[in-house]
Amino acid sequence: MICGGGLAGLTLARQLRRQLPEISVAVVDRQARPLPEATHKVGESSVELGSRYFEHTLGLREYLLEQHLVKNGLRFFPGGGHLPLAARTELGPPQLPVVPSFQLDRGRLENDLRGFCEADGVTLIEGVGVKDIRLGDPHEVELEDGRVLSARWVIDATGRRRMLSRKLGLGRDSGHHAHAAWFRLDGRLDVGDLVPEEESAWHGRDLDRIRWLSTTHLMGEGYWAWIIPLSSGKTSIGVVAHGETHGFETLNTLERALGWLATHEPVLREKIDRFEVADFRCLKDYSYTSERCLSAERWAAVGEAGLFVDPFYSPGSDFIALANVHTGELIRRDLAGEDIAAHAEFVDWFYRRLAAISTETYAHAAKAYGQPRVMAAKIYWDNFNYWSFVCQYFFQSIWALDLEGQRRFVDVAQRFASLNIRAQRFFAAWAARADDAPDGKNVILPPIPSMLANLHLDLELEMTPDETLAYMNEKAALAEELLTDLLLRAAAEVGPEVVDAAGARDWPLAGLDARVAAEDGPKRGRRRRLSKLARDVERCLGPAEGSVLEAGRRLLPQRPLATAP
């Protein structure tokens, strides 16, 4: 029994019927069809992991290509809206990605998913809500019309209502405090419309006119505003504001949100006047977590019924996918007669730990949103980690291994987690000391070819678990070197104080000696002396503004410099 017929519940129902066709699955939801095509829900933009789940696990590839928009990656304009958009730094991909992701019109998708689920043999109980969930053997679900249904497994997919989490007292603060307000426009607002046609160089960077297919982020200190196109012809506009810099009361009504945009992103605000606003919603302190999401007592909380991290980088459907496949594996193993206690304990810990580390990526980012050079480095780092570990964990079905097989990946997971915690606090320290002026540059991330682009292309690899583990360990070693390189870049640009502010003197600083030695020699041949990774960082982000050699020497006061080859 799945309580809730939103994206998490419907996708789980289809997944279960496809993977375990012998079981009976029911979904109960207060809303009945037809849902409005432009249903007002968060989660329109998907990225690689979630898209893989929709395409392959659920078999929806052709449907998505026909009925939704292929997304042109994530595009960022950091530094604040006081300048014309063409004068701001642009960070983003040059072309449609090889491994696709999608802009999802949620009403259309959920209407269609209900039809797909019925065709798959799912029982849909529409137009009646869940009044109570009583855990037991079997579990009982009491509906608002008085019916009581029983099931061996019960799944809470009630979204922010979080029925089981609230009933069991499991909800917890994630430590990340931010707010959101969003609405939809009746019509297409193209990000290119924000720049006058006479800015030919800016428009010339988008010869194929596909920039509008990106999830666009207009960013300043403590905030970002999104522009997301939808296949229904509407445009989703939203604002995310960190609580330490922007109060919820500044955007908790449509009038206030529009006023907020007039202050912080006036070019966008002006263009909105051409459209009718279809709806409005806001959320205060949208991020939260839970003490448990997956239980050996034959229940699970998926999607927002369990936890929610942040909308930046669009990870919502990723966590739906992860919770759903773990839930499916627990159900499969339980029905096969296995004792699932240890397995449930492990995957619940792993899933919630992954969410906690992901939260670190967003919780400290407020100042970085206002600093273009810091933001470019952060995006490089975040993509490197996401494609190297999280995506490969899902794409290579590590989640489907037995308990012993999954535990083999804990050490490399912890290694990436530790590095990400360091990195995010370092970016915050760097941003606090930076004073980057937007300069109208186009920073292509990832450029093709590059190591970063190769990581994205590697998502098409098919690897055994042993090959996947070796791949992840190799990339973790490179991530350690990458963090050292970015630290040197920051110290060169804003001064050595950033090292102490980030707590970096205690870091291993992999590759430091060789990186500094590469700078300590004749200019001729310098690039050949750099490691492949250092060359890639410089190619993607441009040269550091300052002396990497001097910054490195400050980090090596007691250590002899290696001799440059």
N, C-alpha and C positions, 0 to 999 in steps of 0.2 A: 504494500500500500504506500503510494507516494502522495504526501500531503502538500499540494501546491502544484499548479500547472503553468509555472513560468518557465524560463529557459532551462534552469537546472533540473527541474522535475521532468519536463518533457523529454529532454535529451537523455536523461537516465532511463526513462521508460523505454524509449526506442533502443537504447544500447542493450538493456536487459533482454528485450524480446529478440534482438538479433543474436546475442551471445548465448542466451539460455532459453531457447524457444519452448522448452517444456514447462516453464513456470508461468503462473498467472500474475499479471501486473495490472493494478488499478491506479488511476490518477484522479484525485478529487480537487476541484478548484471552484472558488466562489464565482469567478467570471465565466460566462457562457459565450460561445461564439455567436456572431462574428465579433472578434476584437477589432477595435479601430486599427486601420493599417499602420498608422503612425502612433502606436501605443507608446505612452510616455514612460519609458523605463530607462534606467541607466544600462550601459553595456552595448552600445552600437558598434564600437570599434573593436576588432579582434586582431590578435597578433599570431605568430607562427604556431605556438603550441595549441591554443584553442582552435585555430583553423584546421590544424591536423586532425584534431578530434572530430570536428564537424565533417570534414571531407572524407576521412578514411574510417574512423571508428563507427560513425553513423551513416556512412555511405551517401553523403549529401553533396559531393563535389559538383556534379552537373547541375543540380538545383541551385547551388550558390552562384555558379557562373551565370546562370540564366536569369535569376530573380533578384540578385543583390549586386553590389558593386565590388569589383576587385580593387583593393586598396593600394595606393602608391606610398606605402610605408608611413612613417611618422616624420613630420616636418616641424621644425622649431624656429621661432624668431625671438630669441632671448634679449633682455636688456631694457625692457619697458617700452610703453607706447607713446612716449613723448616725441618720437621721431616718425617721419613717414616710413611706411613699411619697406620701401626700396632702400632706405638708408640703414636698415637694421641687418644684422648678421643673419643669414639663412643657413640652417643646418638640416640636411636631409638627403635622401637618395636621388640619383639622377634619372632613374627609370623604374618601371614596374619590377618588383622582385621576382626572382625565379621561383622561390618557395612562397606561394601566395598567402595573403590574408584578405579579410573582407570587411566592408562597411555593411552592417546588418540593420535592415529595417525591422525593428523588433516586433511590431504588430503583424506584419506580413509573415515573418519567420514563425512566430508562435501560432498564428492561425494555421499555417501549413504544417507545422510540427504536430498539431493535434490531429490533422487528417492523416499524416504519416503514421502516427501512433495507432490510430484506429485500424488502419490497414495492416499494421503489424500485429494486431490482436490485443492491444491494450484496451482495458475497460476505462472509459472516460466518464466521470461523474461531474457534470458541469452545472453551474448555477447554484451550488450549495457549498458553504464553507465548512471548515473543520472547527468544531467547538472544543474538542479535547482529545488528547492522545494519552492513553493509559498503557504504560509498559507492563508487560506480563508474559504469560506463556499460554495462549498467544497474546499478542498486543491487541488492544481495542482502540478503534478510532470512532469517536462520536461526532456525527455530523450535526449541522445546525437544524436540520429537519427532523431530528430525533432518531435517525437510524444509527445503529452501532455495527461497525464492520470489524472483522478480525483478520489478522494476518500474521504470518511467521516473522516477517521483516517489516518494519515501518521506517519510512524515510521522511524526515522533515525537510521540505523544500518550500517552506512558507515565506522565504525572503526575510525582510527585516522584522517581520512579526516574531520570528525565531521561537516558535512554540516550545520545542524541547529544551533549548538553551535556557529560556526564561523559567520554565517549569522546574528544571533540575538545578538552577542556580549556577550555570556554567559560564555565562558571559563574563568577559574580562576586557578591560581597557587595553588597547594595543600600544599605547604610548605615543600615538601619532594623532594630532588634533588639527583637523582641517574641515572646511565646510565647502559645500557646492550648491550652485543654483544653475538651472538650465531650462531652456525652452526650445521650441521648434518654430521655424519660420515656414510659411506657406510659399515655397519657391526655392530656387537654388541661388545661394550666395557663394560665388566663386571667390577664393582668396585672391585671384588675379584682379577682381573688381576693386580691391583696396588700393591698387597701384595705377596711376594714370597711364594711358597708353603711350604717352611720349617717353616714358621710362623704358626705352626699347632694349637696353642692355639687360634689365631685370626680366622683362618678358621673354627676351631671347634665350634665357637659360632654360626655358620650358617650351622648346620648339614643338613638342608633340601635344602640348596643352593638356598635360595630365597632372599638373601640380594640384589641381582642385580635388583629385581623388585621394590625397593624403589626409590623415588626421592632422590638422594644422593646430599648432600651439603658439599663441601669442603670449609672451612671458615677460614678467618683471619680478622684482624682489617680492617673494612671498606669495606669488600667484601665477596662474596661467589660465588663459581662455581658449576654448576649443572651437573649431569649425569642422563639422563632420557632414559630408553629403550623404543623402539617403536615396535609395532607388525609387521611392515613392515620389521623388521630386522635392521633398522637404529638406531643410537644412537644420541640423542640430547645433545650437549655440550654448556654450556653458562656461561657467567660471568656477575655478577651484581656488580657494584662498586659505593659506595657513593661518591658524588661529593666533599665532604670536605677532602677526603683522596686520591682519585684517579681521575685524570682528564680524560675526555672523549677522549682526543687526544691520550691516551695511549692504547686504544683498538678499535679505530674506523675503522680499516681495519683488514682483516684476518691476515695479517702478524704481525700487532701490537698486536692483541689479542693473537696470538700464542706466541709472545715474552713476553707478560704480563704473560701468564701462565708459561712460562719457568722461570720467576722470582719468581712468587708467589706460583705456584703449579707444580713444576718441574716433579714430578712423573707422574701426569696426562699428562703433555705436552709430555713426552717421549713416552707414550703409543699411543698417537694420531698419531704418525708417521707411525703406522702400517696400517692406513686407508686412503682412499680417502675422501677428504672433499667435500661434495655435494653442499654446499651453504653457504652463510654468510649474516648476517643482524646485524645492530646495531641501537640503539635508544639513543638519548641524552635527559635527563630530561623526562623520560617516564611517570612520575606521574603527574596527573592534575585532576581538578574537574570542576564543572559547577554550575552556579547559579540556574539552573533548569534542570531537566531531565524528569519530568512527568507533563503534563499540562492539565488543564481542557479545553483548546482550541483544544483538540483532536489531540495532537501530543505527542510523547515521543522520547527520545534518549536512546537507550539501548546499553549494552556492552561498547566498547571503544568509541563509538560515544558520550557517556555521560561523563564518568569518568574512570580513571584507577588508582588503588591504588599502587600495588607492586606485583612482582611475588613470593616473599618469602611466604611460606605456601600455595602457589597455590590458591589464592582466586578469580582468574579471572572468572571462571565459576560460583562461588557463586554469584558474583554481576550480571552476566548475568541472572542467575535464579531469583534473587530478582527483578531486573528491569522488567523482562518478566512477572512474575506473577502479579506484581502491574499493569503493562500495560494491561494485560488481564482482570483484575478485573475492571479497569476503563472503558474499552470497553464494557464489559458485563453490567455494571451499566448504562452506557450512552445509550446503545441500549434498555435497559429495561425502559427508560424514566426518570431515576433519574437525579436530578441536582447534578453533580459530582464535583462542585467547591470546596466544603469544603473537600471532600474525596481526591481529587487530591492534594490539598495544603498540607494535612497531610502526605500522603504517599510519596510525593516528599521530604518534609522536613525529614521524617524518613529515607528514603533511603540514602539521601546525608549525613545526620548526622551519619549513620552507617558507611559510607565510610570514613568520616572524623576521626572517632574514630579508625577505622581500620588502617588508615594512621599513626596514632600515634604509632601503634605497630611496624612499620618499620622505621619511620623517625629518631628515636633516637637510633637505634640498632647498629650503625657502630662499636663502641668499644666493645660491647657485643659479636660480632661475633669472636673476638679474645680471649675471656676469657671462657674456658670450664665450670667452675663452675657457673659463671653468666649465661651462655647460658642454662645450664641445668635447673636452676631456672626459667629462662624466658620461656622456652618451657613448663614447668609444668604450669606456670601461664597462658600462652596463650592458651594452650589446655583446661584448666579448664574453662576459660571464653567463648571460642568458643563453646564447647560442652554444657555448662550450659545455655547459652542465645541464641546466634545467630542461632545455629543449631536447638534448640528446637522451636524458633520462626518460622523457616521454616517448620520443620518436623510436627509440630502440626497445621500448616495452620493458624497461627494467622493473617497472611497477608490477609486472606480471610474474616475476620470478618467485620461487619459494623463499622462505624466510632467510635461509642460509645464503642464497644468491643475492638477495637485496642487502644483507648486512655487509657484504663485500664492498659495497659502495659508500659505506658510512664515512670512512676516513677521507675519501676525496670530497665528499659532500661537506664535511666539517672544514676541510681545507679551503674550499671556495667560500664557505660561510664566514670563516675568520677573516679572509682577505676582504670580503665585501664590507664587513663591519668596519675594518680599518679604513677602507677606501671612502666610504660615505662620510665618515667623520673628518677625514682629510679634505674632501671636497668642500665641506662646510667651513673648515678652517681657512682654506684657500680663498673661498668666495668672500669671507669676512674681511680679508685683507686686499682683495682685488678692487680695481677701479677700471673695469673694461668698458671702453666706449664702443657701442655698435658701429660697425664700419662699412656696412653694405656688402661685405664679402659673402661669397657662397662657399660654405664648407661642405663638401660632398661627403656624406657618411652613409654607407661605406663607398669609397671609390672602387672602381673596377679596372684593373685587378688590385687587390690588396689582401693582406692576411685576414682583415676583418670580413671582407666579402667572401673569402674562402670558408670562413666559419659558417657563414650563412648557407653557402652552397653545400657544405658538409652535411646539412640536414637531410640531403637526399641520399646519403650513404646508408647502406644496410650493413650493420655490424653485429657480430656475436657479442654476448656479454663480456667475454674476455677482451675482445677488440675495443668495446666501448669503454671498459675500465682503463685500458692502456691509453686510449684517446683522451679521456678526462684527466688522467694524471699528467700527460704531456701538456695539456692546456693549462692545468693548474700551475705547473712550473713556469709557463710563459706568463700567466697572470701575476705571479710574484715578481717577475722581471718588469712587467708592465707597470705595476704599482711603484716600483723604484724609479722608473723612467718619468712617470707623471709627477712624482714627488720632486725630482730634480728640476723638472720644468717649472713647477710652482715656486720652488726656492729661488730659481733664477729670476722669476718674474716679480715676485712680491717680497722676497727677502727670506733669510734663514729662519726667522721667527716662526714661519709656518710649520717647520719641522717639529719644533717643540709643542706648538699649539695642537698639532695632530697626534702627539705622542709617538712620533715616528722614530725617535732615537732608539727605541727598544725593538724596532722591526728588524727582521733578518736582512732586508735590503738586498735581495738577490740580484746579482749582476752589477752591483754598484762599482766595484773596482774596474771591471772591463768597460763599463759605460763612461766613467770619468777618463780612463786611459785613452779611449777613442777620441776624446776631445783634446787631449794633451799631446799635440803633434802638429805637423804642418797642415795647413788648410787643404792643400792638395792631398787627396787620398782619404780625407776624413770620412766621407760617406762609406767607403769600402771598409773602414775600420769599425763602423757601427754594426751592431747585430741586426739581423733581419727584422726583429721586432722594433728596435729603435728607429730603423729606417721607415718602417710602416707607420709608426706613430707620427714621425715628422712629415711623412707624405700626406697623412690624413689631416693633421692638425696644424701643419706649418711649423717653421722653426720657433724655438722658444724665444721670448723677448727678454733677453738677458743672457748672462754667461752660465751655461750649464757646468763648465769646467770649474768656475769659482764656487758655484753652489756645491758641486761634488767635493771639492777640497775641504769645504767647511764640514762636510759629513764624514770626512776621513782624516780627522786631526791626528789620530794616533796610528794610522795604518799606512804603510808604504804604498805608493801608487804602483800598480802593475805597469809594465813596460808595454807601450803600444806595439802591436805586431807590425 
